[in-house]
Amino acid sequence: MPAGEFARICRDLSQFGESIVISCTKEGVKFSTSGDIGSANVKIAQTSNFDKEEESVTIEMQEPVTLTFACQYLNSFTKATPLSSQVQLSMSDNVPLVVEYQIPELGHLRFYLAPKIEEDEN
């Protein structure tokens, strides 16, 4: 997906809550959060833009997954946005999120973030 769009989503949703729930289904990817002042949702659908490939969104999914991550760390990762026009998010159950920026002619930058574990209140 476009790196600038990912940075904007993380920045905007961090105004509402401390953690972002990322859900990937066949309909698309949904970023959501809720906090004291309200809740917010952003949904991204797969798009292809042949004129500007850096603006296209590609979703490859084997099975639906929903994980929760801390906004604070996602916002730190987005500081790499100026280095690349695209960002790749890789998610799987019980595995850290991989946020990868491809940097032309240099390589890549990968960040790993473990999902938040919800404690059962028994």
Secondary structure, DSSP 4 states (H G I P E B T S, - for coil): -BHHHHHHHHHHHTTT-SEEEEEEETTEEEEEEEETTEEEEEEE--B--SS-GGG-B----SS-EEEEEEHHHHHHHGGGGGG-SBEEEEEETTEEEEEEEEETTTEEEEEEEPPPPPPP--
